[in-house]
Every structure is written in structure tokens, then in C-alpha cells.
Amino acid sequence: MMSDPDNGKPHIPVLIRPLIAAVSPVSGVWIDGTFGAGGYTRELLAAGADRVIGVDRDPLAFEMAESWASAYGDRIKMQLGTFSKLDEYASDLDGVVLDLGVSSMQLDLAERGFSFMRDGPLDMRMSQDGPSAADLCNTADEEELADIIYLYGEERASRRIARAIVAARPLTTTLQLAKIVEGCLPRAKPNQSHPATRTFQALRIAVNNEYGELAAGLMAAERALKPGGQLAVVTFHSVEDRMVKRFLQARSGNTANANRYAPEVAQITPAFRIEKRKAIGPDAQELDENPRSRSAKLRVAIRTDARAQDIDPADLGMPMKKQKRGR
């Protein structure tokens, strides 16, 4: 594992060994669409990339990288923004890497409000801008909160939790919210996740529009990659993986009709080629080194020379909140 140029402790990116093996030989210009602590960027450069454009919506990511990034000179370019717009930052790319979800850097800082294990303001904004999780909890009605927690967190007790959140308003801190959720659910058994895990995940996804960003980012990667360029995506839960899987199936021409009586699905010229249909997960060594990797899945596809096309996010299985009726 590559160490930081300043000899600090290296950040270990999830599934980095199988990712580098899957996209090798690495060369040319890549975008790391979720720069975070810079782990994927450094490993891509070590593997042979000429240049990596690191994209992140969190200004803190680049502030923290100042201590080591200069050692790479112009081989690293840091771009503040979202990966849904990555094709605006570069084109004719040799590769795009996306590591979805919240970064360990954000989880470790109590003041960012992502963790139910550390007391801090109920924030969860990756960009440090716009409405926070507290704003959402304190202004959304019970039905909207229940939909968010159920659709984005796959939490069966969503209505009970939403009702408790509304009754406890105003909410201002992470531990306050965690306690409310714990009071709605049975005590976790050994080796089970914390009761608040799904609710915190759901609110974070809603605050940062993560599913909308993912759908747009996959299409942006298709537009930005050159023929032979590679797309590698690491997901951490079933909804993300389903969206990536369906996107790659649709854009590789492998979408089949589930119902023989349904209208025929229009055949497309494949925009991607998939060499391994099955997602790659962590091996025993990685699980021992990095427990966070236990739910991670890696999918890789190779761009063809077909024209890029947009796709309806609903076709990717993206959860859709109910539209409110006008009064």
C-alpha cells in the first residue's frame, strides 16, 4: 500500500487491490470523482496514471490534501464540484473511479454531523452548503420523513421513527436523533448494526441528493470516457449497487424483458462492455484490515465507441419520493 508523500499514515481505500487489478494496465488521465482523503487518486498514480483529476464537493477534502498533494506536482488537479458534472471538468478520459457514500474523513469529524457515535451538530452536508439534516428533520412533515427513511434507508419502522422525530422537535444534535431512533427499535443484538444506522443513512442521502447524483454521474462518466476508457464504481448498499448494475446492463445492451407480454425493449448499440458480470467483493484479508468493506461491491465496465445517451433514473431502480399534491 502506498504511503503519503509526507510519510503520514496511509488511507486505505476500500477494494483498492481488486480495483487496480481490474483496470490494469493503468495509464493516461483519470477522474477520481469522490476524492475524499485521496486514497484512490494516489493508488491510480502509483499504478501508472499520468494524471488524476480529483473531484469532491467537500472543500475540507482539498484543505486536508495540501500537506501531500504538492509532492505530485501537476499530476494531480483538484476540482471542487460534484461528480454528476465530471464531463464538464474533462473529456476523452482513460478512466473514472467513484467510491460512493460518506468518507471516513467525514465520519471521523463529530462537527460534520454524519456519525451517530459522536455528538455533534445534526448537519450531514458534504458540501457544507444548503439545508442540513436538522433543517430536514425540523421542517419536513411526518409523511415525507417516513418516505425518506423507508426509501433511502430501507427502514421498516420508518413511520414510527418519523412520528417520534416530529414529536421531539426541534432536533439539533446527532446523539439527540440517535436516542430518538433507539427508542423506536429493539436493542441491537451482538454483531448487529446500530439501530440508527438506516435512519442516518437515509437522511444523509436525502440531504446530499446522493441517488440523483449517482444517476447523473453515471451518465456524465459515459459522456466523458473515451473508447476503451474504464468506469469503476464501489458501492456500499443494495440500492446503490442496484442502480449501478442496471445502468451497466442497460448501456451494455443486456437489458432483458422481465415479462414476455410486455413491449419489446429497444435494442441499443452498447456503450459499455462488461467483462465480469458479478460484482467483486472484499476478500478475507481486506475484511480483516478494513471492516468498513464488508458490504462493498465493485463493478467495472469498458467504454465502447457508441454515442452516449441519457437514461431515465427510474429505469435504474432509483427510489422516488411521492409527489405532494397541490392544495
Buried (B, 14 or more C-beta within 10 A) or exposed (E): EEEBEEEEEBBBBBBBBBBBEBBEEBEBBBBBBBBBBBBBBBBBBEBEBEBBBBBBBBEBBBEBBEEBBEEBEEBBBBBBBBBBBBBEBBEEBBBBBBBBBBBBBBBEBBEBBBBBEBBBBBBBBBBEEEEBBBBBBBEBEBEBBBBBBBBBBBBEBBBBBBBBBBEBEEBBBBBBBBBBBBEBBEEEEEEEEBBBBBBBBBBBBBBBBBBEBBBBBBBBBBBBBBEEBBBBBBBBBEBBBBBBBBBBBBBBBEBEEEEEEEEEEEEBEBBBBBEEEEBBBBEEEBBEEBEBBEBBBBBBBBBBEBEBEEBEBEEBBBBEEEEEEEE
